[in-house]
Structure formats: C-alpha cells, structure tokens
C-alpha cells in the first residue's frame, strides 16, 4: 500500500511540473517568451503601421508574423501551407525593412510595413482572432501559427543570395501570372507556373452581370450602344497572357488592359470571361488576387497532397533558395 501511494505521489508531482510546461509548448499568449531558437531573427524589431487607426507599433518579427498568419489564412489550412506562407511573409517583410535598405511602408515613412492587405500584409492580433473565431478555436489556431513560425524561424527566400520580393495572393486559378504583365517589369522568380490545386477555395469563381449603362458608368466610358438588329454590344476580350489571363478588353472605341479592366470593376482577378446574355454583360472570374507569386489556396492544395513547405515555395518561386536570414 505504501508503495502504491508513493508511486502515485511521485507521478502527481511529475505531472504538476511537466504538464504546464508541456501545455505551454502548444500555446503561448502574445508577449510570452518564445523558445531560444535563432534569437536574432526572433528578436528582430519590425515597425508596423496600422492604417485603420493610424497607430505605429514596434514588435518582434516573430510576433508580427504570427499576426500576419492570423490575418491572411483560415484555420482550415494544412501546417505545411502555413509554414510556406510564413516564410514568404517573413521574406516580404525583411525586404521592406529599412534597416536592410528596404523602402518601408508606402503609407507611413516611420514604418517598415503596412498592416493592410492592399498595401502590405493583412494582420490580426490575438484579441481580434479571439473575437473572430471564439476562445477555443482561436487558441488552437494561434498555437499552430506559433508552431509554424518557430519551425521556420529565420528562414527566408533568396535569389542569387539576396532576399526576394516574395509576392503572394489568395487564389490564382489555373496558372499564376507573370510579374511583367501586372507591374511592367520582369522578375525571374515571379513567372507563370501551373496551379491546379486552388479550386477548393471558397471564392474560386464569381459571376457578375451588368446592364450596358451600368457597365459604361463603372468603366468611365461613353454609353455603350447595342448594334442594329439586336446583336451583342461591342465588348470583347482582345487577347490573353501566356498564363491565360485577360491581356486586353475593348469596350466600344476604348481599350483597357486586363489589369485596368479588373481594377475599374473591382473584379477578383484578371482570369475572366465575357458573355452577352438576356441584354446584360456577364463576367465570370476564376481565382482571387493579382495572381503573382505564391497562391495561398494553391499552397494548401499542394500541402494536402503531401508537399512540404520547401517544395511548395520552390514551385511558386522557381529558382529561389530557402536560407537563414542570419548565419548564427
């Protein structure tokens, strides 16, 4: 009997000491100290501008990246996809940090990066994630984001030894796009690659219909007239890029690039079709975003099929290497 109680006493003592430590490895609230792995990359300060509030805050790079993951990704993503996105996000951030010669945030000269999906990267802190998902689901996702950041800590993408411009987006459709088509400059690692894995994205396709005058007003062009005899109006796609996205659209006597047409109408992507149906123009888009670089939903599809984060990154950024930011 003494032996029995002694055994349980020792076991209970071990549990009291070990269990909290074990739990803490899977969950750390914001501000809690991270394991001492690649401390220079962990403690690297990044200054972030929050456009919605006008606030400028400085935080450790590791903490910032967990918030980027919370803002950019859904909890349904596979771990390897999360790791791939965080390596891309770390690279994107480092390249813009002023201490490394980056241009900083376009909206705020004091900041390295903008907490904005439009001007930088989306960001969601712990209270925001908890409000969005609820306590239990937020804890699980935050823990996975922390683990992904720790597993890839200090790793960035390089091309010929320098950090790349690690552009990424939600869903490409069938192929990613060439940076030259979108921004007018060729980038050797931002060229089209096949991307058949993102079709599980909830916003993969969208269909919109426009009346002729509604479309003309949205595009800022003269009124569109239907030809005599009731034929289709003079609206057509004039060409496509090598990746299959729209290169140009003619509306009456006005010609737009695919990027301009998408921007004026607020379409989800430049991968779209046009149709004339029941007196209206029907526009159907595939994918979501500019299509350049890594596709988040494509990365998740690759991960679900067994790809690791390095394989995912090598596919979307051809010719690049995954290397530590610091040699320590």
C-alpha positions, 0 to 999 in steps of 0.5 A: 500500500505504501508503495502504491501511494508513493508511486502515485505521489511521485507521478502527481508531482511529475505531472504538476511540473511537466504538464504546464510546461508541456501545455505551454509548448502548444500555446503561448499568449502574445508577449510570452517568451518564445523558445531560444531558437535563432534569437536574432531573427526572433528578436528582430524589431519590425515597425508596423503601421496600422492604417485603420487607426493610424497607430505605429507599433514596434514588435518582434518579427516573430510576433508580427508574423504570427499576426500576419498568419492570423490575418491572411489564412483560415484555420482550415489550412494544412501546417505545411501551407502555413509554414510556406506562407510564413516564410514568404511573409517573413521574406516580404517583410525583411525586404521592406525593412529599412534597416536592410535598405528596404523602402518601408511602408508606402503609407507611413515613412516611420514604418517598415510595413503596412498592416493592410492587405492592399498595401502590405500584409493583412494582420490580426492580433490575438484579441481580434482572432479571439473575437473572430473565431471564439476562445477555443478555436482561436487558441488552437489556431494561434498555437499552430501559427506559433508552431509554424513560425518557430519551425521556420524561424529565420528562414527566408527566400533568396535569389542569387543570395539576396532576399526576394520580393516574395509576392503572394495572393489568395487564389490564382486559378489555373496558372499564376501570372507573370510579374511583367504583365501586372507591374511592367517589369520582369522578375525571374522568380515571379513567372507563370507556373501551373496551379491546379490545386486552388479550386477548393477555395471558397471564392474560386469563381464569381459571376457578375452581370451588368446592364450596358449603362451600368457597365459604361458608368463603372468603366468611365466610358461613353454609353455603350450602344447595342448594334442594329438588329439586336446583336451583342454590344461591342465588348470583347476580350482582345487577347490573353497572357501566356498564363491565360489571363485577360491581356486586353478588353475593348469596350466600344472605341476604348481599350483597357488592359486586363489589369485596368479592366479588373481594377475599374470593376473591382473584379477578383482577378484578371482570369475572366470571361465575357458573355452577352446574355438576356441584354446584360454583360456577364463576367465570370472570374476564376481565382482571387488576387493579382495572381503573382507569386505564391497562391495561398489556396494553391499552397494548401492544395499542394500541402494536402497532397503531401508537399512540404513547405520547401517544395511548395515555395520552390514551385511558386518561386522557381529558382529561389533558395530557402536560407537563414536570414542570419548565419548564427 
